[in-house]
Amino acid sequence: MRRLLVLAAIALFVIGVVLYSTGRVAEGVVLWLASAAVVNVVFMIGGFADRRLRQAERRARKAGILGIATVMEVRRNGRFHDGSAYYDHTLSVELPGREPYVAVHESTAWGYLTVGRVTQVRVAADDPQRIWIEYDPSFWARSRM
């Protein structure tokens, strides 16, 4: 749906430019404004959807089971985002009342999640492979000095 709206906005913009360049100013301006309105609606819809996803993620993290994980292995996985490399961290996860298990967590936190580090984690109650790292604030304070 989002792609269709973007394509419609581009089509309206191109038609508006053609009408403007051929001397039909009024029609061109109207189509330029219509394309701008469509683009704004697309990005508003996307913004609301992203916000809902972030809120759902925060709720899931907050409801997660608190445990401890030990980093057993760190390796680059070849993915990048905003110039940062992603790493796969193999973790030994211990949750209260459960047997320890191994999970792989993907993140860009190579400086924090080093081999041997023990850190707190939250694990989704319905998916033991869905893990959030509870970063130690004192680590970030020391790293910025």
MARMIMI-589028 format. One record per residue (C-alpha): residue in one letter; x, y, z; residue number from 0. Coordinates in Angstrom, 1 decimal. Last residue first. Layout:
+---------+--------+--------+--------+-----+
! residuo !     px !     py !     pz ! num !
+---------+--------+--------+--------+-----+
!       a !      X !      Y !      Z ! NUM !
...
+---------+--------+--------+--------+-----+
This chain:
+---------+--------+--------+--------+-----+
! residuo !     px !     py !     pz ! num !
+---------+--------+--------+--------+-----+
!       m !   35.6 !    9.6 !   29.6 ! 144 !
!       r !   32.9 !    8.3 !   27.3 ! 143 !
!       s !   33.7 !    4.6 !   27.8 ! 142 !
!       r !   33.5 !    4.9 !   31.6 ! 141 !
!       a !   29.9 !    6.3 !   31.5 ! 140 !
!       w !   28.9 !    3.7 !   28.9 ! 139 !
!       f !   30.2 !    0.9 !   31.1 ! 138 !
!       s !   28.6 !    2.5 !   34.2 ! 137 !
!       p !   25.2 !    2.2 !   32.5 ! 136 !
!       d !   25.4 !   -1.6 !   32.4 ! 135 !
!       y !   23.4 !   -2.7 !   29.4 ! 134 !
!       e !   20.3 !   -4.8 !   29.8 ! 133 !
!       i !   20.6 !   -6.9 !   26.6 ! 132 !
!       w !   17.4 !   -7.9 !   25.0 ! 131 !
!       i !   16.8 !  -11.5 !   23.9 ! 130 !
!       r !   14.3 !  -13.2 !   21.6 ! 129 !
!       q !   15.7 !  -16.7 !   21.4 ! 128 !
!       p !   13.6 !  -17.8 !   24.4 ! 127 !
!       d !   10.4 !  -17.0 !   22.6 ! 126 !
!       d !    7.1 !  -16.8 !   24.6 ! 125 !
!       a !    8.4 !  -15.2 !   27.8 ! 124 !
!       a !   10.6 !  -12.8 !   25.8 ! 123 !
!       v !   14.1 !  -12.8 !   27.4 ! 122 !
!       r !   15.6 !   -9.9 !   29.4 ! 121 !
!       v !   19.3 !   -9.8 !   29.8 ! 120 !
!       q !   21.8 !   -9.0 !   32.5 ! 119 !
!       t !   25.5 !   -9.2 !   31.6 ! 118 !
!       v !   28.4 !  -11.5 !   32.0 ! 117 !
!       r !   31.3 !  -10.7 !   29.7 ! 116 !
!       g !   33.5 !  -13.6 !   28.8 ! 115 !
!       v !   33.9 !  -12.8 !   25.1 ! 114 !
!       t !   33.1 !   -9.1 !   24.5 ! 113 !
!       l !   29.6 !   -7.6 !   24.4 ! 112 !
!       y !   30.3 !   -4.0 !   25.3 ! 111 !
!       g !   32.7 !   -3.0 !   22.5 ! 110 !
!       w !   30.9 !   -5.1 !   19.9 ! 109 !
!       a !   27.5 !   -3.6 !   20.6 ! 108 !
!       t !   26.3 !   -3.6 !   17.0 ! 107 !
!       s !   23.7 !   -6.3 !   17.7 ! 106 !
!       e !   22.6 !   -9.9 !   16.9 ! 105 !
!       h !   21.9 !  -12.4 !   19.7 ! 104 !
!       v !   22.5 !  -16.1 !   19.3 ! 103 !
!       a !   21.2 !  -18.4 !   22.0 ! 102 !
!       v !   22.6 !  -21.2 !   24.1 ! 101 !
!       y !   20.7 !  -22.7 !   27.0 ! 100 !
!       p !   20.8 !  -22.8 !   30.8 !  99 !
!       e !   18.1 !  -25.0 !   32.4 !  98 !
!       r !   15.1 !  -23.1 !   33.8 !  97 !
!       g !   13.9 !  -22.0 !   37.2 !  96 !
!       p !   15.4 !  -18.5 !   37.0 !  95 !
!       l !   16.9 !  -17.8 !   33.5 !  94 !
!       e !   20.5 !  -18.5 !   32.5 !  93 !
!       v !   21.6 !  -17.7 !   28.9 !  92 !
!       s !   24.9 !  -18.8 !   27.4 !  91 !
!       l !   25.3 !  -16.3 !   24.6 !  90 !
!       t !   26.7 !  -16.5 !   21.1 !  89 !
!       h !   26.9 !  -12.9 !   19.9 !  88 !
!       d !   26.4 !  -12.3 !   16.2 !  87 !
!       y !   27.8 !   -9.0 !   15.2 !  86 !
!       y !   26.4 !   -6.2 !   13.1 !  85 !
!       a !   28.6 !   -3.6 !   11.5 !  84 !
!       s !   27.7 !    0.1 !   12.0 !  83 !
!       g !   27.6 !    2.5 !    9.0 !  82 !
!       d !   23.9 !    3.3 !    9.5 !  81 !
!       h !   23.1 !   -0.4 !    9.5 !  80 !
!       f !   25.5 !   -3.2 !    8.3 !  79 !
!       r !   25.3 !   -6.9 !    7.9 !  78 !
!       g !   28.4 !   -9.2 !    7.3 !  77 !
!       n !   27.8 !  -11.4 !   10.4 !  76 !
!       r !   30.8 !  -10.3 !   12.4 !  75 !
!       r !   31.7 !  -12.8 !   15.2 !  74 !
!       v !   31.5 !  -12.8 !   18.9 !  73 !
!       e !   31.6 !  -16.0 !   21.0 !  72 !
!       m !   30.8 !  -17.2 !   24.6 !  71 !
!       v !   29.1 !  -14.1 !   26.0 !  70 !
!       t !   27.6 !  -14.9 !   29.4 !  69 !
!       a !   24.0 !  -14.2 !   29.9 !  68 !
!       i !   22.0 !  -13.5 !   33.1 !  67 !
!       g !   18.2 !  -13.4 !   33.5 !  66 !
!       l !   15.2 !  -11.1 !   33.7 !  65 !
!       i !   12.1 !  -12.5 !   32.1 !  64 !
!       g !   10.5 !  -10.1 !   29.5 !  63 !
!       a !    7.5 !   -8.0 !   30.3 !  62 !
!       k !    9.5 !   -4.8 !   29.9 !  61 !
!       r !   10.9 !   -6.0 !   26.6 !  60 !
!       a !    7.5 !   -6.9 !   25.2 !  59 !
!       r !    6.1 !   -3.5 !   26.2 !  58 !
!       r !    9.1 !   -1.7 !   24.7 !  57 !
!       e !    8.7 !   -3.8 !   21.4 !  56 !
!       a !    5.0 !   -3.0 !   21.3 !  55 !
!       q !    5.8 !    0.7 !   21.7 !  54 !
!       r !    8.5 !    0.6 !   19.0 !  53 !
!       l !    6.0 !   -1.1 !   16.6 !  52 !
!       r !    3.3 !    1.4 !   17.3 !  51 !
!       r !    5.7 !    4.3 !   16.6 !  50 !
!       d !    6.8 !    2.7 !   13.3 !  49 !
!       a !    3.2 !    2.3 !   12.2 !  48 !
!       f !    2.4 !    6.0 !   13.2 !  47 !
!       g !    5.5 !    7.2 !   11.3 !  46 !
!       g !    4.7 !    5.1 !    8.2 !  45 !
!       i !    1.2 !    6.5 !    8.1 !  44 !
!       m !    2.5 !   10.0 !    8.5 !  43 !
!       f !    5.1 !    9.3 !    5.8 !  42 !
!       v !    2.5 !    8.2 !    3.3 !  41 !
!       v !    0.1 !   11.0 !    4.2 !  40 !
!       n !    2.9 !   13.6 !    3.6 !  39 !
!       v !    3.7 !   12.0 !    0.2 !  38 !
!       v !    0.1 !   12.1 !   -0.8 !  37 !
!       a !   -0.2 !   15.8 !    0.2 !  36 !
!       a !    3.0 !   16.7 !   -1.7 !  35 !
!       s !    1.5 !   14.9 !   -4.8 !  34 !
!       a !   -1.7 !   16.9 !   -4.5 !  33 !
!       l !    0.2 !   20.2 !   -4.2 !  32 !
!       w !    2.2 !   19.4 !   -7.3 !  31 !
!       l !   -1.0 !   18.4 !   -9.0 !  30 !
!       v !   -2.7 !   21.6 !   -8.2 !  29 !
!       v !    0.3 !   23.6 !   -9.3 !  28 !
!       g !    0.4 !   21.8 !  -12.6 !  27 !
!       e !   -3.3 !   22.3 !  -13.3 !  26 !
!       a !   -3.0 !   26.1 !  -12.6 !  25 !
!       v !    0.1 !   26.6 !  -14.7 !  24 !
!       r !   -1.0 !   25.1 !  -17.9 !  23 !
!       g !    2.0 !   26.6 !  -19.8 !  22 !
!       t !    3.5 !   23.4 !  -21.1 !  21 !
!       s !    6.1 !   23.3 !  -18.4 !  20 !
!       y !    3.5 !   23.5 !  -15.6 !  19 !
!       l !    1.5 !   20.7 !  -17.2 !  18 !
!       v !    4.6 !   18.5 !  -17.5 !  17 !
!       v !    5.7 !   19.3 !  -13.9 !  16 !
!       g !    2.3 !   18.5 !  -12.5 !  15 !
!       i !    2.2 !   15.2 !  -14.5 !  14 !
!       v !    5.6 !   14.3 !  -13.0 !  13 !
!       f !    4.4 !   15.2 !   -9.5 !  12 !
!       l !    1.1 !   13.3 !   -9.8 !  11 !
!       a !    3.0 !   10.2 !  -11.0 !  10 !
!       i !    5.5 !   10.5 !   -8.1 !   9 !
!       a !    2.6 !   10.8 !   -5.6 !   8 !
!       a !    0.9 !    7.8 !   -7.1 !   7 !
!       l !    4.1 !    5.8 !   -6.9 !   6 !
!       v !    4.5 !    6.7 !   -3.3 !   5 !
!       l !    0.9 !    5.7 !   -2.6 !   4 !
!       l !    1.4 !    2.3 !   -4.3 !   3 !
!       r !    4.6 !    1.7 !   -2.3 !   2 !
!       r !    2.8 !    2.4 !    1.0 !   1 !
!       m !    0.0 !    0.0 !    0.0 !   0 !
+---------+--------+--------+--------+-----+
